Amino acid sequence: MKGETYIYAANALAGADDGGVYKASQFTSAEIHGAAIVELNFKAGNNAAKNSVVRLTTPANLGTESKLVFKTICKQISGLLNKAKGNMFTLADQPGGIYMAPFTGAVVIDDVN
């Protein structure tokens, strides 16, 4: 779709639930999933039976540094979703070692009901 923003995330080069490109318009929420993990949720796309979850790791526990405050991370993600109209940006590419700060390390991608 023209003007749509896309988000790329991957945790491996091939296989089920190893990566995806998600429409920003299908982003539904961000949640704290663990001490150093942020979970992003996306509505199911066309022809998809389940919603998608992307879990991203931060370099230290949330709240231990100003860049790791959950509210700051949410504002950063929101800004990218709203400013990148018509583009695709890499949120996390574990095989390539490319991450949007402050994310780093393990990426988990899954389908949920």
N, C-alpha and C positions, 0 to 999 in steps of 0.2 A: 504494500500500500504506500502511495506517495506521501512523504512526510513522516512516515512511521519511524520511530527509533527502535533499534534492535540491540539486544544485549547478548554477548557471547560468553559462555562459560564451558570449561572442559576439565576433566580430571584424568583422561587417558586418550589415546589416539583412536581407539575403535572399540565397539562393543555397546551393549544395551546400557542406557543410563550413564554414558560416559561423557556426554556433552550435549549442548543445545544452543540454539539461538532463540531468544524469547522476545516477544513484542513488549515494549515498555507499557503499552496500553493494557497488557494482561497482567501487569504487576499488581498484586493485591495487598501484600504486607511484608514488613520486616519484623523479625522477632529475635530475642536473645534465646539461643538454643543451648548454650553452655557457657562456661567461664570465659572462653576465648572463641566462641562461635556465633556468627550471625546467620540467621536463616531468612532467605528471601522466598516468597511464594508467588507463583504465577498461575493464572487460570489456564485451563486446558485450551489448547489451540484448536483450529479446525481439524476435524477427523481424529482428535486425541480423546481418549476415554478418561484420562486422569489428569489432575492438576500436577504441576511440577514444583519441586523444592530444590533450591540451591543453597547449600551450607558452606560458608566461607570461614576460614580460620584467620584470626588476628595474631600478631606476633607476641602478645602478652594478654593477660586477663583484661576484659573490658573494664573501663573505668580507672585503670592504673596510670594512664597518661591522657592528656587532653585530646589527642587524636583518636584515642580509643573509647571516648565517651559515646555511648550508644546513640544519643541524640545527635552528636556531631556526624557520626557515620550515616545516620538516616538523612540528614540535611545534604550531605555530599551525594548520596545516591539519588535523592530527589532532584538535586540540581542537575545531575547528568541526565536523568530521565527527561527532564523538561527542556534542557538546552540543546540536546544532540539531535534535534528534529531532522529526519531524513538520513540519519547515519547509523552505523553500527559501532559500538564500543566494546572493548574487551574488559569484562569484569574480572575474570580469572581464567588464565590459561595455564593450568598446572604443568602439562608436558613442555610448554614453551617457556615457562618461568616468568610469565607476564601477568601482573596483577594490578588492579586499581588499589592505590594505597587506602587504607592500611592493611589490606588483606595480603596473606602470604601462606604458603604451605598447602595443606590438604584442602581439597575441594570435593564435596559430596553432592551428587546430583541424583535425584530420585523422583519417582512418580508416586502420588498419593491420591486417595479418593477424596 
